[in-house]
Protein backbone atom coordinates (compact mmCIF):
# COMPACT_ATOMS: atom_id res chain seq x y z
CA UNK A 1 0.00 0.00 0.00
CA UNK A 2 2.83 2.36 0.91
CA UNK A 3 4.57 1.63 -2.39
CA UNK A 4 1.41 2.62 -4.29
CA UNK A 5 1.25 5.97 -2.48
CA UNK A 6 4.94 6.64 -3.12
CA UNK A 7 4.42 5.88 -6.81
CA UNK A 8 1.41 8.23 -7.06
CA UNK A 9 3.27 11.04 -5.25
CA UNK A 10 6.27 10.50 -7.54
CA UNK A 11 4.12 10.67 -10.67
CA UNK A 12 2.40 13.84 -9.46
CA UNK A 13 5.76 15.41 -8.64
CA UNK A 14 7.10 14.67 -12.13
CA UNK A 15 3.89 16.00 -13.71
CA UNK A 16 4.26 19.28 -11.76
CA UNK A 17 7.87 19.64 -12.95
CA UNK A 18 6.88 19.05 -16.57
CA UNK A 19 4.00 21.57 -16.43
CA UNK A 20 6.09 24.25 -14.70
CA UNK A 21 8.91 23.82 -17.22
CA UNK A 22 6.51 24.15 -20.15
CA UNK A 23 5.12 27.41 -18.79
CA UNK A 24 8.46 28.95 -17.80
CA UNK A 25 9.28 32.30 -19.38
CA UNK A 26 11.67 32.04 -22.26
CA UNK A 27 14.17 34.79 -23.07
CA UNK A 28 12.79 37.52 -25.29
CA UNK A 29 12.55 36.52 -28.93
CA UNK A 30 12.85 32.79 -28.38
CA UNK A 31 9.45 31.84 -29.77
CA UNK A 32 7.17 32.75 -26.86
CA UNK A 33 3.91 34.10 -28.26
CA UNK A 34 3.50 37.86 -27.92
CA UNK A 35 7.20 38.56 -27.37
CA UNK A 36 9.15 40.37 -30.10
CA UNK A 37 12.45 38.97 -31.34
CA UNK A 38 15.70 40.32 -29.94
CA UNK A 39 16.82 43.37 -31.88
CA UNK A 40 20.08 45.18 -32.45
CA UNK A 41 21.05 48.33 -34.29
CA UNK A 42 22.96 48.26 -37.55
CA UNK A 43 23.78 50.64 -40.38
CA UNK A 44 22.29 49.79 -43.78
CA UNK A 45 23.69 51.67 -46.77
CA UNK A 46 22.64 51.62 -50.44
CA UNK A 47 24.74 53.24 -53.18
CA UNK A 48 23.92 53.31 -56.90
CA UNK A 49 20.40 53.34 -58.40
CA UNK A 50 19.07 52.86 -54.86
CA UNK A 51 20.38 55.36 -52.31
CA UNK A 52 20.03 55.29 -48.55
CA UNK A 53 22.10 55.47 -45.37
CA UNK A 54 20.34 54.83 -42.10
CA UNK A 55 20.66 53.14 -38.73
CA UNK A 56 17.86 50.62 -38.26
CA UNK A 57 16.92 48.41 -35.37
CA UNK A 58 15.74 44.86 -35.75
CA UNK A 59 16.29 44.31 -39.46
CA UNK A 60 15.35 41.79 -40.73
CA UNK A 61 13.99 38.55 -39.34
CA UNK A 62 11.40 36.89 -41.55
CA UNK A 63 8.44 37.80 -39.33
CA UNK A 64 9.52 41.40 -38.80
CA UNK A 65 9.92 43.99 -37.55
CA UNK A 66 10.28 45.76 -40.87
CA UNK A 67 12.05 49.01 -39.96
CA UNK A 68 11.21 52.41 -41.38
CA UNK A 69 13.71 53.43 -44.04
CA UNK A 70 14.12 56.43 -46.37
CA UNK A 71 15.28 55.42 -49.86
CA UNK A 72 15.97 57.39 -53.02
CA UNK A 73 15.20 55.71 -56.36
CA UNK A 74 16.83 56.72 -59.63
CA UNK A 75 14.67 57.34 -62.67
CA UNK A 76 14.01 54.50 -65.08
CA UNK A 77 13.58 51.64 -62.61
CA UNK A 78 9.83 51.82 -61.93
CA UNK A 79 7.29 53.80 -63.97
CA UNK A 80 6.58 57.14 -62.36
CA UNK A 81 8.76 56.55 -59.31
CA UNK A 82 11.94 58.52 -58.74
CA UNK A 83 13.07 60.50 -55.75
CA UNK A 84 13.00 60.06 -51.98
CA UNK A 85 10.43 57.74 -50.39
CA UNK A 86 9.71 56.94 -46.75
CA UNK A 87 8.81 53.30 -46.42
CA UNK A 88 9.82 49.97 -44.91
CA UNK A 89 12.76 47.72 -45.62
CA UNK A 90 13.34 43.97 -45.61
CA UNK A 91 16.84 42.71 -46.40
CA UNK A 92 17.80 39.09 -45.93
CA UNK A 93 19.57 36.10 -47.38
CA UNK A 94 17.46 34.58 -50.14
CA UNK A 95 19.26 31.38 -51.06
CA UNK A 96 21.99 29.77 -48.93
CA UNK A 97 24.98 27.76 -50.09
CA UNK A 98 27.13 28.20 -53.18
CA UNK A 99 24.31 29.92 -55.05
CA UNK A 100 23.86 32.38 -52.18
CA UNK A 101 21.64 35.33 -53.09
CA UNK A 102 20.14 38.24 -51.20
CA UNK A 103 16.80 39.95 -51.28
CA UNK A 104 16.02 43.64 -50.89
CA UNK A 105 12.33 44.52 -50.53
CA UNK A 106 11.08 48.09 -50.07
CA UNK A 107 7.51 49.39 -49.81
CA UNK A 108 5.57 52.47 -48.80
CA UNK A 109 2.37 52.71 -46.81
CA UNK A 110 0.83 55.27 -49.15
CA UNK A 111 -2.88 54.48 -49.41
CA UNK A 112 -3.21 56.50 -52.62
CA UNK A 113 -2.44 55.11 -56.04
CA UNK A 114 1.23 55.99 -55.53
CA UNK A 115 2.00 52.90 -53.47
CA UNK A 116 5.52 51.63 -54.12
CA UNK A 117 6.51 48.00 -53.54
CA UNK A 118 9.43 46.30 -55.23
CA UNK A 119 11.86 43.46 -54.62
CA UNK A 120 15.35 42.82 -56.01
CA UNK A 121 16.72 39.27 -55.72
CA UNK A 122 20.26 38.19 -56.56
CA UNK A 123 23.53 39.97 -56.06
CA UNK A 124 27.09 38.80 -55.54
CA UNK A 125 28.66 38.85 -52.09
CA UNK A 126 31.66 41.18 -52.34
CA UNK A 127 32.59 41.02 -48.65
CA UNK A 128 31.24 39.09 -45.68
CA UNK A 129 32.64 39.21 -42.17
CA UNK A 130 31.13 38.85 -38.73
CA UNK A 131 30.35 42.60 -38.59
CA UNK A 132 29.91 43.55 -42.26
CA UNK A 133 28.12 42.32 -45.37
CA UNK A 134 28.54 43.89 -48.81
CA UNK A 135 26.46 42.64 -51.77
CA UNK A 136 26.77 44.01 -55.32
CA UNK A 137 23.59 43.93 -57.44
CA UNK A 138 23.80 44.36 -61.22
CA UNK A 139 21.60 43.52 -64.24
CA UNK A 140 23.52 40.29 -64.90
CA UNK A 141 23.13 38.90 -61.38
CA UNK A 142 19.77 40.12 -60.12
CA UNK A 143 16.09 40.42 -60.96
CA UNK A 144 13.77 43.29 -60.02
CA UNK A 145 9.98 42.90 -59.70
CA UNK A 146 7.34 45.57 -59.14
CA UNK A 147 5.05 43.86 -56.65
CA UNK A 148 2.29 46.46 -57.10
CA UNK A 149 1.84 45.84 -60.84
CA UNK A 150 3.20 42.27 -60.83
CA UNK A 151 5.57 43.26 -63.65
CA UNK A 152 9.32 43.20 -64.05
CA UNK A 153 11.12 46.47 -63.41
CA UNK A 154 12.42 48.30 -66.51
CA UNK A 155 15.82 46.88 -65.75
CA UNK A 156 17.60 45.56 -62.76
CA UNK A 157 19.03 48.43 -60.77
CA UNK A 158 22.76 48.52 -60.16
CA UNK A 159 23.56 49.14 -56.51
CA UNK A 160 25.59 48.00 -53.55
CA UNK A 161 24.09 46.98 -50.22
CA UNK A 162 26.19 47.26 -47.06
CA UNK A 163 25.00 46.00 -43.68
CA UNK A 164 27.34 46.72 -40.81
CA UNK A 165 27.28 46.83 -37.05
CA UNK A 166 29.69 49.81 -37.23
CA UNK A 167 27.24 52.66 -36.60
CA UNK A 168 29.94 55.22 -37.45
CA UNK A 169 29.27 54.43 -41.13
CA UNK A 170 25.95 56.28 -40.63
CA UNK A 171 27.27 59.44 -38.92
CA UNK A 172 24.00 61.40 -39.23
CA UNK A 173 22.15 59.03 -36.93
N, C-alpha and C positions, 0 to 999 in steps of 0.2 A: 504494500500500500504506500509506504514511504517512497519507494522508488518511482511510483507513478506520479506522486506529487512533485518530486524533484524534476522529473522529465517535463511535466507541464510547466513548472516555473522556468525551467531552462528554455523551453520553446517560446514562452511569452517574452523572456528577456531578449532572446535573439530577434524576435519579431519587432520589439521596441527599438533595438539598435538599427535594424534595417530601415524602419519607417523614419527614424530621426535622421539617418544619413541621407535618405532620399530627399528630405525637406530642408537640408542644411543650405544656407546661403552659399552661392558660388561667387567667386570673384567677378567683378563687373566685366561684362562682355564675354562671358564663358558659356553662353547659351541659355541663361535663365530668362524666361519670358518677362518682357517689360523692362529689361535692363539694356542700355545701349552698349555697343562694343567699345573697348578701350580706344582712345584716340590720342594722336600725337600731332604736333605741328610739323609741317614741312613746307619748303618753298617749291612751287611748281612754275616753271618758266617755259614759254613758247616763243620761238623766234622763227621768222619766215612768213608764209602766208597767214598763219595764225600767230597773233601776238598777245602775250600776257605775262605778267610777273606778279605773283601774289603768294602770300603765306596762307595756307589753308590748314584746317584742323580736321582730322578724321577721314582723309581721302585715301583709299576708296574701297572699302569692303563691298562685297556684292550686294548686300542689303542696305547700304547707306551707312552713314549719312552722305549726301551728295552736296558738297560745300558750294557756297556762293562763289562765283568767279566772274571777273570782268575780262572779256576777250575781244580783240579786234580782228575782224575778218578782212582780208584783201578782196578787191573786186574780182569777179570772174569765177568764184567758186560756187556760190549759190545765187540763183536768180533774185535780184532785188535786195540782196543782203551784202552790205559792206559797211564797215565802221565798227564802233565800240558797242558791245552788248553786255548787259548784266544778266547772268544766267546761272546755271549749275553745271558742275563738271563731274565726270566719271572717267578715271584713267586707271587701267589695270592690265595685267597680263591677259592675253587672249588665247594663246596656244603655247603650252609648255614644250620643253624638249629642244631638239635640234631645229625645228621649224618654229621657234619661239617668235610670237608676234605680240603686239600691243594694241590696245583699243583706246581711243580718245572719243568720248561722247560729250556733247555740249548742247544745252537746250535753255530756252527762255520760258518764263511763265506768263508771257504776254497772252492775254485772252482774246486779243483782236486777231485779225487775219495775219498779222506779222509774226506769228509764232515761228521760232527758229529751233530746229532740232536736227542735228547731223551726227554721224559717226564716221571715224576714219579707223580702218583696221589694217595692220601690217607693220611696216617699219623694220629697221635694222638696228640692233643694239650696238651703239658705238662705244659705250662705256658702262660697266656695271660693277659697282663696289657695294660694300655694306651700307654706305651712307649716300651714294649717288647713283642715279640711273640716267643715261642719255640715250634717246632713241631717235634716229633720223628717218623721217617719212619722206618719200619721193614718189612720183608717178609710177615708177617701175616696181615699187615694193609695197604699195598700199592701195586701198580702195576706199572711196568716199561715197557715202549714201546720204541722201536727204530723207530723213525719216518722216517728215511732214508730207511730202509729195510722193514718197516711195519710189523715187527716181535716183539715178546715179548723179553725183555732182558733175559739174562741167569739166572736171579734171581733178585728179587727186592733188590736193595742196602739198606744197613742199615746205616742210617745217621741221624743227627739232624740238623735242620734248626733253626737259630736264626736271627730274625729281630729286631733291636733295634735303637732307636734314640740316644742312648749313643754312640757317636763317639769314646770315649776312649776305647771301646772294640776292635777297629781296630787301634792300636797305630801307625802302619806303615804308615798311610795315612796322 
